[in-house]
Amino acid sequence: MPVDELDTRILRLLIEQPRTSVREYARILGIARGTLQARLDRLERDGVITGTGPFLSPAALGHPVLAFVHVEVTQGRLDEVGDALAAVPEIVEAFSITGGGDLLTRVVARDNGHLEDVVQQLIRLPGVVRTRTEMALRERVPYRLLPLVEAVGRRASRTPRTAGGEAR
């Protein structure tokens, strides 16, 4: 089932007030707690809501340097290298990609020297051919999903519905 206007309102509250109780969310939304819980359960089951934990700052954890490291991999070894990347704590994300390289990793480090050490560790992994590093200077748009949620909600509210509630 696609995200509708009520789902959008629920998701907005979860993003804007993440530490509020389900009872309080229901009060704010003007819906029954059971209705809200059913919606939350469905959003989780459908993979819209994927977690509820805190968002942590690598910089506050002593790792203010952020870099994107492209990793070129020997053909046939992508899974093996991907598994090896998971063992490097400074790699906070990794994606297989198209274009210039096979993997794109998001790497955090204490300083430039530490970043070099991490890149050297990556180069030594079996199956890694070469790396290319790009350093982030300043975050211009922080990770966010609320604008996307709102756009999806606007589209859902404009979609005509039939008498049975199904979108046409």
Beta strands, then each sheet from edge to edge (+ up, - down):
strand 1: 65-73
strand 2: 91-96
strand 3: 103-109
strand 4: 128-135
sheet 1: 2+ 3- 1+ 4-
end
